Amino acid sequence: MNEEFSALHKNNTWSIVDLPKGRKPIGCKWIFRVKYKSNGEVERYKARLVAKGFNQREGIDFDETFSPVVKMVPIRCIVSLSVQNDWPLYQLDANNAFLYGNLKEEVYMSMPEGLNNGHLNKVCKLNRSLYGLKQAPRIWNEKLVNVLLKMGFYQSKCDYSMFIKSDGNVFIVMLVYVDDITLTGNSKQSEFKIKYLGFLKFFLGIEVIKTQEGICLTQRKYCMDLLNEFGMSGCKHVSCPIEANYVIKNLCKKEENNFVNVKDYQRMVRKLIYLSHTRPDIAYAVHFLSQYMHKPTMAHS
């Protein structure tokens, strides 16, 4: 918490003022998380002050909220490019990324716990974006894009979260997913307070393993967490999840009145779709199950 408060004060995140007449402050709360390594070990404990963005009112506290994120195809292309050219893959993380963006709207927030002593009937007028605000990802992305363009990077038209710099002997490719940055090339540089996490090992739930033949992408931890979440950790292994042209009409007739929880089923299929990025062998089975998203029965679960 002390480190978070220090970062908030250093970036001049808010000003303590009286609440203007007719305005309602949004709330805030502390979020405590445990960050894990790719092998499941505890990396560190983290505290973060988060604004209750669900209390924001459109047109008053925020306007545009869309922010692009990198897609899976460019990630595969960059990994392949680094292998072919024998370039290292670096993993970077911008410290308190959302605090770099300047707010355009007037947003008032109630005093956070640990700061309200001696400031009765006062509120925080946010000068910078804060985690939890609806417009925070968009503001951070705008700030990051402006800095990268000044540094000579070119924003790809195929994926707006991919930045390329080619200047003489310098060639750098950067992929951005909110505040997680993957970088490869024959040089590296930065203007933000960057936390260098070493060579790329874990990105968006995908473990990156360097081998003599190249790079292996695996989602072992993601898969184990998925099995534990849905009570399948003790299931038996099969070589083929489902055979081609599989038909379950007869089984569906028996189970037509035995429905499963739609939200749980949809969440499971969404996670399986993401798992299929590194497990193409389950793509057909996931495609088959996704056809019953709105009315699943026990035959599909």
C-alpha positions in Angstrom: 0.0 0.0 0.0 2.9 2.4 0.8 4.4 1.8 -2.7 1.0 2.5 -4.3 0.4 5.7 -2.3 3.9 6.8 -3.2 3.2 6.3 -6.9 -0.1 8.1 -6.7 1.5 11.1 -5.0 4.5 11.2 -7.3 2.2 11.4 -10.4 -0.1 14.0 -8.8 -3.0 11.7 -9.4 -5.5 13.9 -7.5 -6.1 17.2 -5.8 -8.1 17.4 -2.5 -11.0 19.8 -3.0 -14.5 20.5 -1.8 -17.2 18.7 -3.8 -19.0 21.1 -6.2 -22.7 21.4 -5.8 -24.7 19.0 -7.9 -21.8 16.5 -8.3 -21.6 13.0 -6.9 -18.2 11.4 -6.1 -17.5 7.9 -7.3 -16.2 5.4 -4.7 -12.9 3.6 -4.5 -11.5 0.5 -2.8 -8.2 -1.3 -2.3 -7.6 -4.5 -4.3 -5.1 -7.0 -3.0 -3.8 -9.6 -5.4 -1.2 -12.4 -5.5 0.8 -12.5 -8.7 2.1 -15.9 -9.8 5.0 -17.0 -12.0 4.4 -19.2 -15.0 5.1 -22.3 -12.9 2.5 -21.3 -10.3 4.9 -20.0 -7.6 4.1 -16.8 -5.8 5.9 -13.9 -7.4 4.8 -11.0 -5.2 1.9 -9.5 -3.3 0.3 -6.5 -4.8 -2.0 -3.7 -3.6 -3.8 -1.3 -5.9 -6.3 1.5 -5.4 -9.2 1.1 -7.9 -11.9 3.5 -8.6 -15.5 2.2 -8.7 -16.0 3.0 -12.4 -19.5 1.4 -12.4 -20.7 4.6 -10.6 -19.6 6.8 -13.5 -22.2 8.5 -15.6 -21.8 8.7 -19.4 -21.5 12.2 -20.7 -20.5 13.5 -17.3 -17.6 11.4 -16.0 -16.6 9.7 -19.2 -17.2 9.7 -23.0 -15.2 7.3 -25.2 -13.9 4.1 -23.7 -12.6 1.9 -26.5 -9.0 0.8 -26.4 -7.3 -1.6 -28.9 -5.4 -4.7 -27.7 -3.1 -6.9 -29.6 -4.5 -10.0 -31.4 -3.1 -13.5 -31.4 -2.0 -13.5 -35.1 0.6 -10.7 -34.7 1.9 -12.4 -31.5 2.5 -15.6 -33.5 4.1 -13.6 -36.4 6.5 -11.8 -34.0 7.5 -15.0 -32.2 8.2 -16.6 -35.6 10.2 -13.5 -36.7 12.3 -13.6 -33.6 13.1 -17.3 -34.1 14.1 -16.8 -37.7 16.4 -13.9 -37.0 17.6 -15.3 -33.6 16.4 -12.1 -31.8 15.6 -12.2 -28.1 12.0 -11.7 -26.9 11.8 -9.2 -24.1 8.9 -8.8 -21.6 8.3 -5.3 -20.2 5.7 -3.9 -17.8 5.0 -0.2 -17.4 4.8 0.7 -13.7 1.4 2.1 -12.8 0.6 2.6 -16.5 -2.8 4.1 -16.1 -1.4 6.9 -13.9 0.4 8.4 -16.9 -2.8 9.6 -18.7 -4.3 13.0 -18.1 -8.0 13.1 -17.6 -10.0 15.4 -19.8 -13.3 15.1 -17.8 -13.8 16.3 -14.3 -14.1 13.2 -12.1 -14.5 13.4 -8.3 -13.7 10.4 -6.1 -14.3 9.9 -2.4 -11.2 9.8 -0.2 -9.5 6.4 -0.1 -8.9 4.5 3.1 -5.7 5.7 4.7 -5.9 9.2 3.4 -9.1 10.5 4.9 -7.6 11.6 8.2 -7.7 15.4 8.5 -9.7 15.8 5.3 -13.3 15.7 6.5 -16.0 16.5 3.9 -13.3 16.6 1.2 -13.0 14.6 -2.1 -10.3 13.9 -4.6 -10.5 15.6 -8.0 -8.7 13.3 -10.3 -6.0 14.8 -12.4 -4.8 11.5 -13.8 -6.5 8.4 -14.9 -6.9 5.7 -12.3 -7.4 2.0 -12.5 -11.1 1.2 -12.5 -12.2 4.3 -14.5 -14.0 3.4 -17.7 -11.8 5.6 -19.9 -8.5 4.7 -18.2 -7.4 2.1 -20.8 -8.1 4.5 -23.7 -6.3 7.4 -22.1 -3.2 5.2 -21.4 -3.2 3.9 -24.9 -3.4 7.5 -26.3 -0.4 8.5 -24.1 1.6 5.4 -25.1 0.9 5.9 -28.8 2.0 9.6 -28.7 5.2 8.7 -27.0 6.0 5.9 -29.4 5.3 8.0 -32.4 7.7 10.7 -31.1 10.3 8.0 -30.7 10.1 7.1 -34.4 7.8 4.1 -34.2 5.2 3.4 -36.8 1.7 2.2 -35.8 0.7 -0.8 -37.9 -2.6 -0.5 -39.8 -3.2 -4.2 -39.6 -3.1 -4.2 -35.8 -3.1 -0.9 -33.9 -1.4 -2.5 -30.9 1.7 -3.3 -32.9 4.5 -0.7 -33.3 7.5 -1.0 -35.7 10.7 1.1 -35.8 13.0 0.7 -38.7 15.8 3.2 -38.8 19.1 2.3 -40.5 20.5 -0.7 -38.6 17.8 -0.5 -35.9 14.7 -2.6 -36.2 12.3 -3.0 -33.3 8.8 -4.6 -33.1 6.6 -3.9 -30.1 3.3 -5.5 -29.1 1.1 -3.9 -26.5 -1.7 -5.5 -24.4 -2.8 -2.7 -22.0 0.4 -2.3 -19.9 2.1 -5.6 -20.8 4.6 -5.1 -23.6 6.5 -7.7 -25.7 9.5 -6.5 -27.6 11.9 -8.0 -30.1 14.5 -6.7 -32.5 18.1 -5.7 -32.5 17.7 -2.8 -30.1 15.5 -1.7 -27.2 14.7 1.7 -25.6 12.0 3.4 -23.5 10.8 6.7 -22.1 8.5 5.3 -19.4 9.4 3.9 -16.0 9.7 0.4 -17.3 9.9 -2.8 -15.2 12.3 -5.1 -17.1 11.0 -8.6 -16.6 13.7 -10.3 -18.6 13.2 -12.6 -21.5 9.6 -13.3 -22.4 8.4 -16.3 -20.4 4.8 -15.6 -19.7 2.4 -13.5 -21.7 -1.5 -13.4 -21.6 -1.7 -16.8 -19.9 0.7 -18.3 -22.5 4.0 -19.8 -21.3 7.0 -19.1 -23.7 9.7 -21.8 -23.5 13.0 -21.3 -25.4 14.4 -24.5 -26.9 17.2 -25.5 -29.2 14.7 -25.9 -32.1 13.0 -22.6 -31.5 10.2 -21.4 -29.2 7.4 -23.5 -27.7 4.1 -21.9 -26.7 2.1 -23.7 -24.0 -0.8 -23.0 -21.7 -0.2 -25.7 -19.1 -1.0 -23.5 -16.1 -4.1 -22.1 -17.8 -5.3 -25.6 -18.7 -4.8 -26.9 -15.1 -6.7 -23.9 -13.7 -9.5 -24.5 -16.2 -9.7 -28.2 -15.1 -9.8 -27.3 -11.4 -12.4 -24.6 -12.0 -14.9 -27.0 -13.6 -14.0 -30.1 -11.4 -12.3 -32.0 -14.1 -8.8 -32.3 -12.6 -9.3 -36.1 -12.2 -10.5 -36.8 -15.7 -8.9 -39.4 -17.9 -6.8 -38.5 -20.9 -8.0 -39.2 -24.4 -6.1 -38.9 -27.7 -9.0 -37.4 -29.6 -11.6 -35.2 -27.8 -14.3 -36.0 -30.4 -14.4 -37.8 -33.7 -15.4 -36.0 -37.0 -19.1 -35.9 -37.9 -20.0 -36.8 -34.3 -23.8 -36.8 -33.7 -25.5 -36.6 -30.3 -29.1 -36.1 -31.4 -30.3 -39.3 -29.6 -28.4 -38.3 -26.4 -29.9 -34.8 -26.6 -33.4 -36.2 -26.8 -32.8 -38.0 -23.5 -31.3 -34.9 -21.9 -33.6 -32.3 -23.5 -35.1 -31.3 -20.2 -31.9 -31.6 -18.2 -30.4 -28.2 -18.8 -27.1 -26.9 -17.4 -26.3 -23.4 -16.3 -26.0 -21.3 -19.4 -23.5 -18.8 -18.0 -21.2 -21.5 -16.7 -21.3 -23.3 -20.0 -20.6 -20.1 -22.0 -17.7 -19.2 -19.7 -16.3 -22.7 -20.2 -16.5 -22.6 -24.0 -14.9 -19.1 -24.0 -12.0 -20.4 -22.1 -11.7 -23.4 -24.3 -11.6 -21.1 -27.3 -8.7 -19.3 -25.8 -7.0 -22.6 -25.0 -7.2 -23.7 -28.6 -4.6 -21.0 -29.6 -1.9 -23.4 -28.4 -4.0 -26.6 -28.6 -5.3 -26.8 -32.2 -6.2 -30.5 -31.6 -9.3 -29.4 -29.6 -10.4 -26.8 -32.1 -13.0 -29.1 -33.7 -14.5 -30.1 -30.4 -14.7 -26.5 -29.2 -16.3 -25.5 -32.5 -18.9 -28.3 -32.0 -19.7 -27.3 -28.4 -20.0 -23.6 -29.3 -23.0 -24.4 -31.5 -25.1 -25.0 -28.3 -24.2 -21.8 -26.4 -27.8 -20.6 -25.8 -29.5 -23.9 -24.9 -26.9 -26.5 -23.6 -27.9 -29.7 -21.9 -26.0 -32.3 -19.9 -25.3 -34.0 -23.3 -23.0 -31.1 -24.1 -21.3 -30.7 -20.8 
